[in-house]
Structure formats: structure tokens, C-alpha cells
Amino acid sequence: MSNDRPTTGPDRPTADTPRRPAAQPPLLEIDGLSVDFRLEGSVVHAVQDVSLHVRAGETLAVVGESGSGKSATALSVLRLNPSPPCVYAGGEIRFGGRDLLKLSEKELGRVRGRDIAMVFQDPMTCLDPLQRVGAQVAEVLRHHTGISRAEAKEAALAALDEVGIPDPALRYRQYPHELSGGLRQRVMIATALVARPRVLIADEPTTALDVTVQRQILDLLVTLQHKHGMAVVLITHDLAVVAETADRVVVMHQGRVVETGDVLDVFDRPADPYTRRLLAATPRLEAA
Ligand SMILES: Nc1ncnc2c1ncn2[C@@H]1O[C@H](COP(=O)(O)OP(=O)(O)OP(=O)(O)O)[C@@H](O)[C@H]1O
């Protein structure tokens, strides 16, 4: 189905110019993960025996319809699923030679934000409405590095500038509600990246934004990834976004991985019937 090949985006890979960096050991590896939500009188097997990995400098997209277990998988990496009702029922999440599922809360607190950071669809899940945005970015650094207040402020201003926020000194003093949705998203990205994590997990980071701003935020994530060599796990239901930004893709359906591979291979020759249905339901790809 070569006509179905995604053609959106200027830096779309071709068979001759793969975006994937030379193979290196995975930075983050999920192996056989199972996650249940134990509710009164019932159990939801949200994630069942899921394995995936991502390398430095690589973008792995996780796609699937609503309820397929994408967020539950992503949140498991930093054990952010609400517990109860969440129970990590099996598997390992390996990072830096350790199983994150086995770390104490204190140990995991050092990984969160410093080694592995997350951004979400709604920035207000991360930002404190009552605190000035600059202080929130600076606080992440103070927490992880213990640098002085003045140094943290300087680094936070640089981080706001890096994510394309105009007049960082003015914005630094503002509260989240004083910013547009796009700027709030940029602040959340600054907060996530200020401590230079090695892995960024982005859960539907552009879904709530209008199309032009979506484009800008995606471009920003790609630019920052290239600049810092991060591994990115991008959770999305938007296959056009996957075509434009990801190296590899994992397709989830009903809590399981049904297909995984290079984006070009999977989109050109989907092996699983569910992947074929998902691709067929994306007119922007079909029309390409
Ligand atoms: N806190 C929770 N309590 C109970 N069930 C939950 C909870 N979080 C997720 N689930 C269930 O786990 C399953 C997987 O949900 P998950 O949010 O991971 O899907 P998703 O693929 O990320 O969907 P979406 O694209 O809508 O975010 C769903 O059946 C969902 O209802």
C-alpha cells in the first residue's frame, strides 16, 4: 500500500534516510508489564504483558484507540497510576540497570523529573495554579540539584527562553491562568526538561490545542529532542503525528501490544488487522 505512505511534514523519513540513530542498548525497557485496576466487584486488566523499549535520541510512538492502555502503560513508568485501584500485576520496567517497579518511593522520587519526565495533555495537571510559573520551573531544579535560588532562577529563565516563551522575565512572574493554552504547554515542557531528563514521556501533548499551536508544540519537542538527545515516548491517537515525528511505533489494542516496528514499515505493511483498521480510519494518511 505504498500510496498510503504518510507524506505530511518536511522531515518525513524515507527508506533511504532513516531517522533512527544507530542501534544502541535501550535506555528504558518495559518487559511483560501487566496493570490491573481493582474496582469494587470487578477487575480491569488495563495493560496485559506489554513489552516495549526506547533508545537515546529515538522517538517511540504508542498508538491505539481510547481505553487501549496507552496512558496506564506510560504512567506505570513513574508509578503514577492512582493506587488503589491500580495494582502492578507483573513485569519489569528497567532503567539504568534497575527495575523502577521495585524502587522505594524515595528512590523513585529521584528518578521522576530528573531522569525521566512526563508531559500531559492538560498542563494544569502539572502546574500549580497558585504559584508563579517561573518559580515552578526553578523549583524542579532546586529539588533535584540543590543549587542556589539565584542560580535556579537564572536556569529557569533560560529554560523558558529555550521553549520559545517570549519575554521570559515577564512570564516568569505570571500565574498559569495568565497564559494562553499554548504558552502553558510550553511552561510544562520547560518544567519537564529543565533538569535535562534522559527520557521524556509525552501523553497526548497536543490533543487539547488548536492545529497551529499543535504544530508548534510538536516542532518544539522534536527540536529539543535533537538538541538534548533524549529518548521520547509519545502517546497519541493521531497517526499523522506519528508519521511526522516517530521512528518506531507500538500499536496497542485492549491492553496488549498487537504490532510494533519502524513507522515506515508498519504504516506501509501493517501486519495486524487492528493496525490496518486504525490506518484505514485516518483519512490524512489514506489521502497522502
Ligand atoms: N484510575 C483508573 N481506575 C479505573 N480504571 C482505569 C483507571 N485508569 C484507567 N482505567 C481503565 O484502564 C483501561 C486503559 O485506560 P488508559 O487510560 O490506559 O487508556 P488509553 O489508551 O490511554 O485511553 P485514552 O486515549 O482515552 O487516554 C481503560 O479500560 C480504563 O477505563
The ligand as an SDF file (V2000), in Angstrom:
LIG
                    3D

 31 33  0  0  0  0  0  0  0  0999 V2000
   -7.8090    5.1820   37.5940 N   0  0  0  0  0  0  0  0  0  0  0  0
   -8.4740    4.2190   36.9580 C   0  0  0  0  0  0  0  0  0  0  0  0
   -9.4210    3.4980   37.5830 N   0  0  0  0  0  0  0  0  0  0  0  0
  -10.0870    2.5210   36.9540 C   0  0  0  0  0  0  0  0  0  0  0  0
   -9.8790    2.1580   35.6640 N   0  0  0  0  0  0  0  0  0  0  0  0
   -8.9580    2.8370   34.9860 C   0  0  0  0  0  0  0  0  0  0  0  0
   -8.2110    3.8980   35.5850 C   0  0  0  0  0  0  0  0  0  0  0  0
   -7.3540    4.3860   34.6580 N   0  0  0  0  0  0  0  0  0  0  0  0
   -7.5620    3.6730   33.5250 C   0  0  0  0  0  0  0  0  0  0  0  0
   -8.5190    2.7360   33.7210 N   0  0  0  0  0  0  0  0  0  0  0  0
   -9.0080    1.7770   32.7250 C   0  0  0  0  0  0  0  0  0  0  0  0
   -7.8910    1.1420   32.1410 O   0  0  0  0  0  0  0  0  0  0  0  0
   -8.1050    0.9480   30.7440 C   0  0  0  0  0  0  0  0  0  0  0  0
   -6.9800    1.6080   29.9730 C   0  0  0  0  0  0  0  0  0  0  0  0
   -7.0790    3.0190   30.1470 O   0  0  0  0  0  0  0  0  0  0  0  0
   -5.9920    4.0290   29.5800 P   0  0  0  0  0  0  0  0  0  0  0  0
   -6.3240    5.3730   30.1490 O   0  0  0  0  0  0  0  0  0  0  0  0
   -4.6320    3.5000   29.8020 O   0  0  0  0  0  0  0  0  0  0  0  0
   -6.3140    4.0110   28.0090 O   0  0  0  0  0  0  0  0  0  0  0  0
   -5.7500    4.9530   26.8830 P   0  0  0  0  0  0  0  0  0  0  0  0
   -5.3870    4.0740   25.7460 O   0  0  0  0  0  0  0  0  0  0  0  0
   -4.6850    5.8290   27.4320 O   0  0  0  0  0  0  0  0  0  0  0  0
   -7.0380    5.8120   26.5100 O   0  0  0  0  0  0  0  0  0  0  0  0
   -7.1710    7.3740   26.1690 P   0  0  0  0  0  0  0  0  0  0  0  0
   -6.5910    7.5190   24.7950 O   0  0  0  0  0  0  0  0  0  0  0  0
   -8.6390    7.6170   26.2330 O   0  0  0  0  0  0  0  0  0  0  0  0
   -6.4010    8.1120   27.2210 O   0  0  0  0  0  0  0  0  0  0  0  0
   -9.4780    1.5200   30.4380 C   0  0  0  0  0  0  0  0  0  0  0  0
  -10.4050    0.4600   30.4650 O   0  0  0  0  0  0  0  0  0  0  0  0
   -9.7270    2.4650   31.5730 C   0  0  0  0  0  0  0  0  0  0  0  0
  -11.1060    2.6030   31.8370 O   0  0  0  0  0  0  0  0  0  0  0  0
  1  2  1  0
  2  3  1  0
  2  7  2  0
  3  4  2  0
  4  5  1  0
  5  6  2  0
  6  7  1  0
  6 10  1  0
  7  8  1  0
  8  9  2  0
  9 10  1  0
 10 11  1  0
 11 12  1  0
 11 30  1  0
 12 13  1  0
 13 14  1  0
 13 28  1  0
 14 15  1  0
 15 16  1  0
 16 17  2  0
 16 18  1  0
 16 19  1  0
 19 20  1  0
 20 21  2  0
 20 22  1  0
 20 23  1  0
 23 24  1  0
 24 25  2  0
 24 26  1  0
 24 27  1  0
 28 29  1  0
 28 30  1  0
 30 31  1  0
M  END
$$$$
